[in-house]
């Protein structure tokens, strides 16, 4: 059933589609909708929930970013064996931390990372977390924009100039300079993508971003395999090369890279809130982490295999030289352009939680950000301006990358989830005094469910014995319940027919069957069933009810004295009386 509510305007008699809001109503729709659900329903009237695939792409794009380019250098420091082990370990640890956040957010009813932190640590804790999200995401977006400028317009470091893609194609001009390229990219690509009010609206661009990351991986793997066949590559180390104290300290330098590579906690709640089935968010997290881990391991492996000990901190810089294979220049440009486009499409996915957390930090008691267009526009323009200025005045990406990775990323990824788990009250487990038989579960919930099923089966058997012919020809519970309901309804129709016949025989007799059944007045033993007989022309779909002896009726069933007392109950009263679920003592 669909109803439409329309805004009435006295000056305009016409009804526009813009003023018409469609709301889906069914038997499960509450009469009074909560404020959050009501506002979201009316602001996104055509939105039916995000799909599982779209959520996986959005979360995978949140995870993958600038950190993927530093993984070959991580493999160079740790070696292939230890590097792959550490990547898998950090992925498992991230899944555990995100699982804790989801569990405590469900228990407290929070709809954001900051809300979970606020329930555990109060307003101060929530404010600290939101500040960390703002600093971390601004740093990540500044890194993205710096890399985009370096790839398209070139960069200079230590007196060496690395030509950009546009400079290599068209030569050095004013319109392919760094500042102008970043202005055009910001206005034409980044700002339009950042103006979406739902993160699910970015699912297509996120899917394209994941595809571009796979293109980068495929090209790198193909080049590495060709050079390995030619015999121009060296066998990569399996373990780290420790020769002095500095080599030991270098092992800890990879921690910011690995932590930043898996930080996605600030976007999990936003994605979960828009899911069509919120219970699938754990599967979304596991699928995204597995996909990103495979891409990380293969990128690190093939990048280290391709360049060996010459692998730079940013492997993208290695694709600025001659690879020693045919079409080397074209493959270099394809790698760099695909990665620059990947960062452009990943930009709005990181920008979304940045804007949301800054709004809740500055305006904690205001209406939702999606409902206030003015506040939404001001925050969007202000944050993009800050990121643009940072990308033009910060000299190196590693200054921002190491700062955010060593401080805010560690807090968001591991410290804050641990603080939430320590400060929140764990859910208490319930125990029941039931001893499990051999081979059966001993968990309290399993035991309680087993006891409940056994009692229901016993009552079903008793009820099945009361209905003639039901115990022989019926096997399924659903079919048996249908037979019982039909039998009780046939008895009720017979009583209604008898009441009408009595009224026709004696008009002065006020025999109202509905009032009779509603009041449920007890009748004497030799009442209606003994003094009245069914007419021969009545069609009975079931044989008459023959009750067993009272001593044979189980004590758990209601006492049935005679057929008249049975007929006094409404249609579903017998069935409901039997199937009241037992309460298991805790």
MOVENCOR-V158866 format. One record per backbone hydrogen bond with DSSP energy under -1.0 kcal/mol. CO is the residue of the C=O (numbers start at 1). NH is the residue of the N-H. Records with the same first field share a line. If there is no record, write none. Layout:
# MOVENCOR-V158866
CO=NH, NH
This chain:
# MOVENCOR-V158866
1=25
3=23
5=21
19=7
21=5
23=3
26=29
34=38
35=39
36=40
37=41
38=42
39=43
40=44
44=47
50=276
51=55
52=56
53=57
54=58
55=59
56=60
57=61
58=62
59=63
60=64
65=68
66=69
67=70
69=315
70=74
71=75
72=76
73=77
74=78
75=79
79=83
80=84
81=85
82=86
83=87
84=88
85=89
86=90
87=91
88=92
89=93
90=94
91=95
92=96
93=97
94=98
95=99
96=100
97=101
98=102
99=103
100=104
101=105
102=106
103=107
104=108
105=109, 110
112=116
113=117
114=118
115=119
116=120
117=121
118=122
122=126
123=127
124=128
125=129
126=130
127=131
128=132
129=133
130=134
131=135
132=136
133=137
134=138
135=139
136=140
137=141
138=142
139=143
140=144
141=145
142=146
143=147
144=148
145=149
146=150
147=151
148=152
149=153
150=154
151=165
152=166
155=162
157=160
160=157
162=155
164=168
165=169
166=170
167=171
174=177
177=181
178=182
179=183
180=184
181=185
182=186
183=187
184=188
185=189, 190
186=191
189=193
190=194
199=202
200=203
202=206
203=207
204=208
205=209
206=210
207=211
208=212
209=213
210=214
211=215
212=216
213=217
214=218
215=219
216=220
217=221
218=222
219=223
220=224
221=225
222=226
223=227
224=228
225=229
226=230
227=232
237=80
238=81, 82
245=249
246=250
252=255
254=258
255=259
256=260
257=261
259=262
264=267
267=271
268=272
269=273
274=50
277=280
278=281
280=284
281=285
282=286
283=287
284=288
285=289
286=290
287=291
288=292
289=293
290=294
291=295
292=296
293=297
294=298
295=299
296=300
297=301
298=302
299=303
300=304
301=305
302=306
303=307
304=308
307=310
308=311
314=317
317=320
327=331
328=332
329=333
330=334
331=335
332=336
333=337
334=338
335=339
336=340
337=341
338=342
339=343
340=344
341=345
342=346
343=347
346=350
347=351
348=352
350=354
351=355
352=356
353=357
354=358
355=359
356=360
357=361
358=362
359=363
363=366
368=371
369=372
372=376
373=377
374=378
375=379
376=380
377=381
378=382
379=383
380=384
381=385
382=386
383=387
384=388
385=389
386=390
387=391
388=392
389=393
390=394
397=401
398=402
399=403
400=404
401=405
402=406
403=407
404=409
407=411
408=412
409=413
410=414, 415
411=416
414=418
415=419
416=420
417=421
418=422
419=423
420=424
432=434
437=440
443=447
444=448
445=449
446=450
447=451
448=452
449=453
450=454
451=455
452=456
453=457
454=458
455=459
456=460
457=461
458=462
459=463
460=464
461=465
467=470
469=473
470=474
476=480
477=481
478=482
479=483
480=484
481=485
482=486
483=487
484=488
485=489
486=490
487=491
488=492
489=493
490=494
491=495
492=496
493=497
494=498
495=499
496=500
497=501
498=502
499=503
500=504
501=505
502=506
506=509
509=511
512=516
513=517
514=518
515=519
516=520
527=531
528=532
535=538
549=552
554=557
562=566
563=567
566=569
572=576
573=577
574=578
575=579
